[in-house]
Amino acid sequence: MSRPDGPPAADPDPPASGPAVVGPQVVAAYLDCLDRADLPAATRIATGLLDAGSSVADVLVDLIAVTQREVGLRWLTGRWSVAQEHAATHVSERVVEEVAARTGPTGDRGHVVVACVEGEWHALAARIVVEVVRAAGWRVTFLGASVPVRHLVSYLHQTGPDAVLLSCVQPSRLIRAGRMIEASRAAGVPVVAGGPGFGPDGRWAAAVGAAAWGATARDAARLLAGPLGPAPHTGPVPAAGSDEYVAVLRRRRDLVQLVLREVAPEADRAEEVAGTVAQLVDALAAAIRIGDPRLLVEFVRWQTEVPDTRDGPRLLETVLRVCAAALTEHPHAGDYLRQARTLLTATP
C-alpha cells in the first residue's frame, strides 16, 4: 500500500521494545511448534508476547504472518506435505483466535467489512487483518472465505460500512476481485485490497478499481486512518483496455473440454487436469483485463514449481498450445500465450 500513514495517535502498532520484540529466535521457536502441530506450545509463545508488551500487530504480523509464509514455502519446495501444511495452518488459526480473545472492546472509529474473493478459501491472512484492524479501534465484520458478489452487495446496502478490505491470494481470481470491487464502489464503499493476488507491490489493484493496496495488516490499519473516498474511489471502475477477456471467459468451458480430449487423463486425474486448465484460462483472462502478460507468465511459472504435480510442464505446454489454437481470433490472448510458452520452454 502506498498511501500516507495516519496521525501518530492512530498508529495501531507502536514499536515494541525489550523482551516483547518478535525476533528470529521467537519465530524459529514458533515454527518448531508448527512443525510438531503443538497448539498449546504455539499458544504460549503468542500469549507470552502479549503479556510481555507486544501489540496485537506485533504478534499477528511479525510472528503468525511471517511463519505462515514459511509454511507455504516449505510446501512449495516439497519439504512439507499438504497434510503438514494443513496442520500448521490450523494451529495458527487457533492461535489467532486466542489472540483475538484477548483484544479489548471494539472501538468507535468506524465500521469496516473484511472479505475474501469468491473462490478464495485461504482465509488466515484475512483473519489476521480483522484482528489488527479491530485492535486499531475499528468495528470489523468478517464475512469469511469465498464471499459471493451478490452476498457482499446485499450486506453493504444493509450496513453501509466505511470501507471494504478485500483479500485475494491467487492472481487468477483477479477478475472476481474486480467484480467485488465494482459492486462495492457502486454501493458507495471504497475498497482496500490486500494479498499477492493483486500482484507484486499491488501493481494490479488500481486497474480493478481498488482505492489502495496493502502488503500487511499494519498497512490496512494505517490506510483506514487516511482518506479513502468517496471520490474518486466509488462509482464506475476504470474501463479495461480491452474487452477481449470477456470473450476468453465465455470460452472457458470449451477450452477445458478441448484440453481434456487432447490429454485424455485417467479418470482419477480428470478433475485435477480440468482445474488446472480452468485456472490458467482465468489467469489469461485476468492478464488481458489488466493489460499485463506478466500475470499469466507468473502463473505458469508458479505452476511449474508446485510439488506433486505429475507431468506438470508437459500438461502446461499442452494447455497453452490448445488454448492458443482455439483463440486465434483474439490477438492479446495469442500474444500472452506465446510469452507463457516461451517461459515454459526456457524452464529447465
N, C-alpha and C positions, 0 to 999 in steps of 0.2 A: 504494500500500500504506500502510496506516495502523496499523502496529504499531511499538512502540518499537525503536530500534536496539539492537544488542548492545553488549557492553562495548567500550571503545576499542581494546583489543588485537585485537578481531575485525574491525575496520573494514577492508574489502577495498581501499579506495582512499583513502589519506591524501591531503590536498590537495597538488597539485604546486606547484612554485614556479619562478620564473625562466623560462628558455627551454623548460622542459618543459610549460608551460601550453598547453592546446589553445585558442587564441584564434581570433577571427574570420578573421584572415589565413590561418591554417593551414587552417581549414575551407574558405575560398574557394579556396585552392590545391588542396586535395584534390578539391573539386567540379570544378575545371577538369580534373583528371586523369580524373575520371569522364566528363566531357563528351567527352573525347577517347578514352575507353576505354584509357587509358595505364596498364596494370598495373605496369610497372616503376617509373614515377614515383610512383604511388599507394603502392606498397610502400615506397619510400624514405622517403616522408613518415611513414608509420606506424612503421616501424622506427627512423627517426631520433628520433621522440618517445620511444620506449622507451629508446634509447641515452642520451637527454638526461635521463632520470629520471622520465618519465611512467609511471604504472601501467598495467596491462592495462585496467582500467576506464576510465582517462582516455582511452585510445586508442579503445576499442571503444564506449564510451557517448558521450563528448563529440565524437568525430570520426566514426566509422563510422555509429552510430545517428542522429546529428544530420543527417549528409549524406543518409542513406537516406530520412529523412522529406522532405527537399527534393527528392530524386529522385521520390518519389511525388507530391509537389505539382506538380512540373513536368509529369509525365504527366497528372495530373488536370486541369490547366489548359490542356493541349494544347500546351505549349511543347516537350515531348519526345514522340517517338513511342514505341510499345511496344518497338520494336527498341532505341532508345536506353536506355530504362529497363532492359531485359533486359541489355544490355551493361554498363551501370553497376553493376547488381546483381551480375553475375558478377565484375567487378573487386573489389568489396568482399568478396564471398565468398572470393576468393583471398587478399585481404589478411588477413582473419580467420584463415585457415589459417596464414599466415606468422606472425602474432602468436601463435597457439596453439603453433607450433613452438618459440617462444622462452620459453614458460612453463615454470617449474620443475616438478619432480616432483609428482605428485598428493599432496595432504595426507591427514591421517587424521582429519578432523573428522566424517566420516560419509559415507554414500552417498546421492546423490540421482539421480533419473531425470528427464530433460527430454524432453518430447514435444509435438508439435503435434496439435491436434484433428483427428480424422478428417475428410478433405475439405479440410484446410488445407495448401496447398502453399507458402506463404510461410514459409520456414524460417530466413532470415537473422537475424531478431530472436532466435529461439530459440538459434541458434548463438552469438550474442553472449552470451546468458545463460550458456550452457555454459562459455565460457572465463572469464567474470568470476567465476562461482561456483567454478570449478576453481582459479583464481588465489587465491581466498579460502581454499583449503585443503580443499575437498571432493573426494571421488571422484565423478565425474559420468559417467553413461551417457546418451548422446543417442540416442533411438530414431528421430529423424528426423521428416520431414513426414508428415502424414496417417496417423496411427497408429490402426488398428482397435482398438475397445474390447477385443475378446477377446485380442488380442496383448498389450495393456498388462496386462490382468489376469493372463495367464499369466506374464509377466515379473515382475510384482510378487510373485506367490506363489513364484516360483523364487528371487528375490534378496532380498526383504524390505528394501527401501530405507527410509531415514528420511523421505523426502518425495518428492512428485512436483511438478515445476514444469511447468505446462501453459500452452502458448501458443495464443491464439485471436485472429485478426485481424478476422474478419468476425462481427458480431453475429448474422447469420442462421444461424451454426453453434453458437449457444449451447446448443441442446438436446443436440447431440452432445457438447459440452463437459460438460454436466451429467451425461450418461451416463458419461463417463470419470471424472468426479469421484465419482459414486455408486459405481462399481466400485472405485475406489481407497480410498474410505472403508470399503467392505465388507471390503477386504483389510487394513484397519488402518493405512492410509498417508494422512496428511494431504496436501492439495493447496494449493500456492501458485499462484494464477492470474496470468497476465500477458497484456497485449495489449489493444488497443482493442475487441476483440470482447466484453469484459466491461463495456463502457460507459464513459462519462467518469468518471474517478476510480474505476473499478472498481465502479460502483454496483450492478451485477447479479451480482457474484461470489458474495456471501453467499447470494443467493437460490438458487443452484445448488449450494451446499454447500462452496465453497472456504474454506479456513482464512484466507486473506488474498489481497490483490491488490497487484501492484507495477507501477509505470509504467516502471521501468527495470531493467536487470540489477543495478545497485547495490542497488536495493530488494530484489531477490530474495536477494542475498547477506546483507543485513542481517536480513531476516526469518528466514532459516535459522539465524541466530545466536540468535534468541529462541525462546520456547516456542510450538510449533505444535500440540502434541497430546500424548497421543492424544485425550482428551476436551476439548472437545466436537466435535472436527473429524474423528472417524471414526464409523462407524455409519451409520444411515439419513440420507439427505439430507432437509433440510426439505421438507415437503409443499408442492406447488403450491397457489395459491389456487383454481385451477380445473383440472379435467381436460379441459376443452374443447380444449386444444391437441392432445391425442391424437386426437380426432375430426378436427381440421383436417389433421393429418399423414396420417391414413388416406385423406383425400380428395385428397391431393397429385397423384397421377397423373391422377385425373379432372379436376381443375382445370386441369392443363396441357393436357389434350386439349380441354377446353371453350374455352380461350383460343385454341388453335391453330385450331380450327374457326371461331371468330369473326374472327380476324385473317387467316387464310389466307395466311401468309407465303410468299414464293418459296422454292423448295426449298433454295437455298443459305443461307437465313436461318432455316429451321425450327429447327435445333438451337440457334441463338443465342436465339431467342424462347422456346423451351422452357426453356432455362437461366435466363432472366430470371424467368419465371413460377415455376419451382421455388424459386429463391432468395427470391422475395417470399413464397411460401407458408411457407417455412422461417422467414422473419423474422416473419411473422404468428403462427405457432405459438410461436416463442420469446417474442414480446411477451406472448402470453396466458399462457405458462408462468410468467413472472416478474411478471405483472400490471402491465406498464408499456407503454402505447401508444407512448411516445416511441421505443422500439426500431424499430417499424415505420415511424413517421413519419420518423425519421432515415435509415432505409434507403432510403425513397423519395426523400428529399432528395438523398442521395448518388447514387442512380441518375440523377437529373436532371442531375448535374454531370459524369458520366462522358463523356469525349470520344469522338468517332467512333461514337456510338450513333444510328443513323438512326431517326427518328420516335420518339425516346425518350419524351417526355411523352405523346404520343398512345397509344403502346403501354402505358405505365403506367396511364393512365386506363382503357383497355380491361381490363387485368388486374384492377384494383381493382373495376371495375364488375361484371365477370363473377364474380369471387370473392364479392362481396357478394350477388349474386343467388343464388349456389349455396349460400351458408352462412347463409341467413336464420334457420335454427333455432338458430344459435349467437350469443347476444347479445354476448359480448365481441368476437367476430370482426367482427360488423356495426359495432359502435361504433368499433373500431380502424380498420377500413377506411374509415369515414366521415371520421375525423380525417385519415387519409392523403390522401383525395381532396380534402379542404379545403385541405391544404397544396399539393397539385398545382395546383388551380385558382387559388390565390393566387400561384403562382410565375410571374414574368413570362417 
